[in-house]
Amino acid sequence: MLMRSFYICLSLFLLVACGEKKNQTEEAPLVIITSPDNPPFEFKDTASGGDQVIGFDMDVVHKLGEYLGRPIKIVEADFSALIPSLQSGRADMSISGFFPTEERRKSVDFSDPYYSYKLALLVPESSTLTSEKELNDKKLGVQLGSSHEAMGRKWVETTPGLSLVSLNKIGDLVQELKNGRIQSILIEDTTARNIAATTPGLKVVVLNVPGEALAIAFPKGSSLVTAVNEALKKMKGDIQEIESKWIRE
């Protein structure tokens, strides 16, 4: 009788333990890596002393966590380190203004697009630039590792005298622009408008070139891609609300 009671207790203990393990797995936070220097998508409100990463992408990914039933943990890195971080297993996914180029698809997987934007040049108010075709003998700023850097390299091949300045931080590019060491920055129109609205002396030139669609990046073979795509389909209304909160027209 004692032995039977022992086995019943052991079985109950194992069932509880397994249940607890399952719940812990289901509730494990999704680690999201981002480069928080791209307002209004991901940035820190340093003007008011905030150290939390906020913005359009952050609201999207926290809402995504609600749909997936998982808490979200945000970690930070330079933009050029995001894909290597996914490859090394440091994070479950990355949301940071990613355009899914064919070159990037060799290294990581992507979700379906969740937002589309136009391309623009951020320039001084005194600039006479009106398009990318007028960049002869100019220095163009781009973020290191971005799709804009890849596009800029193509322009260098066909534009006499054009050279690229690639830096990790968009804020550093803006400083170079203000100091006159570069003549323009190639960037998303949304980010350009946000910077111009808060930085006196700058303006935005929207380009007549194909825009880009943002997607979430994952380690190759991630099982999360399908679940995230299903959640993004259900989140269209939520994303529209988030857009109205963050995106300047």
Secondary structure per residue as TSV (DSSP state, phi and psi in degrees):
chain	resnum	aa	ss	phi	psi
A	1	M	-	360.0	-43.0
A	2	L	H	-62.6	-41.3
A	3	M	H	-63.8	-41.0
A	4	R	H	-62.4	-43.1
A	5	S	H	-62.2	-37.3
A	6	F	H	-62.3	-44.3
A	7	Y	H	-69.3	-34.9
A	8	I	H	-63.3	-45.4
A	9	C	H	-63.3	-41.1
A	10	L	H	-63.9	-41.3
A	11	S	H	-63.5	-43.7
A	12	L	H	-62.5	-40.2
A	13	F	H	-62.5	-43.5
A	14	L	H	-66.4	-38.3
A	15	L	H	-63.9	-43.6
A	16	V	H	-64.2	-44.4
A	17	A	H	-62.3	-43.7
A	18	C	H	-64.3	-39.3
A	19	G	H	-63.2	-41.6
A	20	E	H	-64.4	-40.7
A	21	K	H	-62.8	-42.4
A	22	K	H	-62.0	-45.1
A	23	N	H	-63.7	-39.6
A	24	Q	H	-63.8	-38.6
A	25	T	H	-65.8	-44.5
A	26	E	H	-63.5	-31.9
A	27	E	T	-97.1	3.4
A	28	A	-	-61.7	136.1
A	29	P	-	-66.9	144.9
A	30	L	E	-81.4	123.7
A	31	V	E	-87.9	117.1
A	32	I	E	-111.2	123.1
A	33	I	E	-104.5	138.4
A	34	T	E	-149.1	163.1
A	35	S	-	-111.3	101.1
A	36	P	-	-82.1	57.9
A	37	D	E	-136.2	33.4
A	38	N	E	-133.7	67.3
A	39	P	T	-67.0	143.0
A	40	P	T	-94.0	15.9
A	41	F	T	-80.3	-50.6
A	42	E	E	-150.5	121.5
A	43	F	E	-165.3	171.8
A	44	K	E	-112.8	137.3
A	45	D	-	-82.2	71.3
A	46	T	G	-67.1	-22.9
A	47	A	G	-62.0	-31.7
A	48	S	G	-106.3	14.4
A	49	G	T	79.7	12.7
A	50	G	-	-77.3	138.3
A	51	D	-	-111.1	-1.2
A	52	Q	S	-84.1	139.7
A	53	V	E	-77.8	124.5
A	54	I	E	-127.9	175.7
A	55	G	S	129.0	179.8
A	56	F	H	-55.6	-53.1
A	57	D	H	-62.0	-36.8
A	58	M	H	-66.2	-40.7
A	59	D	H	-65.2	-38.5
A	60	V	H	-62.0	-46.9
A	61	V	H	-72.8	-31.8
A	62	H	H	-69.3	-37.7
A	63	K	H	-66.4	-38.0
A	64	L	H	-59.7	-41.2
A	65	G	H	-59.4	-37.4
A	66	E	H	-63.4	-43.2
A	67	Y	H	-67.2	-33.6
A	68	L	H	-86.2	-10.4
A	69	G	T	70.8	33.6
A	70	R	-	-131.8	137.6
A	71	P	-	-69.0	160.0
A	72	I	E	-115.5	134.7
A	73	K	E	-120.3	121.9
A	74	I	E	-96.1	129.2
A	75	V	E	-122.8	157.4
A	76	E	E	-118.2	150.6
A	77	A	-	-162.5	162.6
A	78	D	-	-62.5	151.1
A	79	F	G	-56.3	-41.0
A	80	S	G	-66.7	-14.6
A	81	A	G	-97.6	-2.7
A	82	L	H	-66.5	-51.2
A	83	I	H	-64.7	-44.9
A	84	P	H	-57.3	-33.9
A	85	S	H	-66.9	-37.8
A	86	L	H	-66.4	-41.4
A	87	Q	H	-64.4	-32.3
A	88	S	T	-86.7	-2.7
A	89	G	T	83.4	16.1
A	90	R	S	-72.3	-23.9
A	91	A	-	-143.8	159.1
A	92	D	S	-81.9	-31.2
A	93	M	E	-161.9	168.4
A	94	S	E	-135.9	131.9
A	95	I	E	-125.8	114.2
A	96	S	E	-166.2	49.4
A	97	G	E	68.0	38.0
A	98	F	E	-82.6	129.0
A	99	F	-	-102.7	122.2
A	100	P	-	-76.6	81.4
A	101	T	-	-73.2	161.3
A	102	E	H	-62.5	-36.1
A	103	E	H	-64.1	-42.5
A	104	R	H	-67.6	-32.9
A	105	R	H	-64.8	-17.7
A	106	K	T	-71.0	-23.3
A	107	S	T	-107.9	-30.6
A	108	V	E	-141.2	165.5
A	109	D	E	-98.4	159.2
A	110	F	E	-129.7	152.5
A	111	S	-	-78.4	176.4
A	112	D	-	-65.0	155.2
A	113	P	-	-61.0	146.7
A	114	Y	-	-120.8	-10.0
A	115	Y	E	-162.0	141.8
A	116	S	E	-118.8	148.6
A	117	Y	E	-145.2	166.7
A	118	K	-	-96.9	165.0
A	119	L	E	-98.1	152.2
A	120	A	E	-149.3	163.4
A	121	L	E	-107.3	131.4
A	122	L	E	-96.0	122.4
A	123	V	E	-137.3	163.9
A	124	P	E	-64.7	152.8
A	125	E	T	-59.1	-27.6
A	126	S	T	-82.2	-5.5
A	127	S	-	-67.7	143.8
A	128	T	-	-99.6	4.1
A	129	L	-	-63.3	133.9
A	130	T	-	-124.9	-10.2
A	131	S	S	-161.3	170.4
A	132	E	G	-68.8	-13.9
A	133	K	G	-78.5	-4.5
A	134	E	G	-110.7	25.3
A	135	L	-	-93.3	12.7
A	136	N	T	-53.6	133.4
A	137	D	T	59.0	27.2
A	138	K	-	-111.7	161.3
A	139	K	E	-106.1	123.5
A	140	L	E	-109.0	125.8
A	141	G	E	-88.5	137.0
A	142	V	E	-141.7	154.1
A	143	Q	E	-79.1	133.3
A	144	L	T	-59.6	128.0
A	145	G	T	84.5	1.1
A	146	S	S	-87.7	164.5
A	147	S	H	-66.2	-25.4
A	148	H	H	-67.1	-35.1
A	149	E	H	-63.7	-43.0
A	150	A	H	-62.9	-40.5
A	151	M	H	-66.4	-41.5
A	152	G	H	-60.4	-37.7
A	153	R	H	-62.6	-37.9
A	154	K	H	-66.2	-39.6
A	155	W	H	-65.0	-35.9
A	156	V	H	-59.1	-35.1
A	157	E	H	-68.1	-24.3
A	158	T	H	-117.6	-2.1
A	159	T	S	-116.6	111.5
A	160	P	T	-58.3	129.5
A	161	G	T	78.3	-2.4
A	162	L	-	-76.3	134.8
A	163	S	E	-131.9	154.0
A	164	L	E	-103.4	145.1
A	165	V	E	-120.8	110.4
A	166	S	E	-104.9	122.1
A	167	L	E	-129.2	156.9
A	168	N	S	-67.8	-39.5
A	169	K	-	-109.5	135.0
A	170	I	H	-63.4	-36.0
A	171	G	H	-60.0	-36.4
A	172	D	H	-68.8	-36.0
A	173	L	H	-64.5	-41.6
A	174	V	H	-62.2	-39.6
A	175	Q	H	-64.2	-41.0
A	176	E	H	-62.7	-37.8
A	177	L	H	-66.4	-45.1
A	178	K	H	-64.3	-32.3
A	179	N	T	-85.7	-1.6
A	180	G	T	80.5	11.1
A	181	R	S	-84.0	-16.9
A	182	I	S	-132.6	160.4
A	183	Q	S	-102.2	-15.7
A	184	S	E	-165.0	164.0
A	185	I	E	-125.9	129.7
A	186	L	E	-87.2	125.2
A	187	I	E	-160.8	167.7
A	188	E	E	-66.4	145.3
A	189	D	H	-62.0	-35.9
A	190	T	H	-63.7	-47.1
A	191	T	H	-64.7	-41.1
A	192	A	H	-59.9	-44.4
A	193	R	H	-64.7	-39.6
A	194	N	H	-62.8	-43.9
A	195	I	H	-67.5	-44.5
A	196	A	H	-62.5	-33.4
A	197	A	H	-69.8	-23.4
A	198	T	H	-114.1	1.7
A	199	T	S	-127.7	102.7
A	200	P	T	-57.8	143.3
A	201	G	T	93.0	3.9
A	202	L	E	-121.3	153.9
A	203	K	E	-141.8	170.7
A	204	V	E	-115.8	133.6
A	205	V	E	-116.0	104.7
A	206	V	E	-74.7	132.8
A	207	L	-	-94.4	147.7
A	208	N	S	-92.0	61.5
A	209	V	S	-130.8	160.1
A	210	P	-	-56.1	135.1
A	211	G	-	-78.2	-170.3
A	212	E	E	-132.1	157.6
A	213	A	E	-117.0	130.2
A	214	L	E	-83.9	146.1
A	215	A	E	-143.4	163.8
A	216	I	E	-93.0	137.3
A	217	A	E	-100.0	147.1
A	218	F	E	-136.2	157.6
A	219	P	E	-58.8	149.6
A	220	K	T	-54.9	131.2
A	221	G	T	79.4	11.3
A	222	S	-	-61.1	134.9
A	223	S	T	-75.9	-7.4
A	224	L	H	-79.5	-19.7
A	225	V	H	-57.5	-48.0
A	226	T	H	-62.9	-45.1
A	227	A	H	-64.8	-39.5
A	228	V	H	-66.4	-42.3
A	229	N	H	-61.9	-39.8
A	230	E	H	-64.6	-40.6
A	231	A	H	-66.4	-40.6
A	232	L	H	-61.7	-34.8
A	233	K	H	-61.9	-39.6
A	234	K	H	-77.5	-17.5
A	235	M	T	-93.4	5.3
A	236	K	H	-55.8	-44.0
A	237	G	H	-65.2	-40.0
A	238	D	H	-62.7	-42.0
A	239	I	H	-66.1	-36.2
A	240	Q	H	-61.9	-40.8
A	241	E	H	-65.1	-42.3
A	242	I	H	-63.5	-39.5
A	243	E	H	-61.0	-43.1
A	244	S	H	-63.8	-24.5
A	245	K	H	-78.6	-37.0
A	246	W	H	-111.2	-27.2
A	247	I	-	-93.0	125.9
A	248	R	-	-86.4	139.0
A	249	E	-	-96.8	360.0
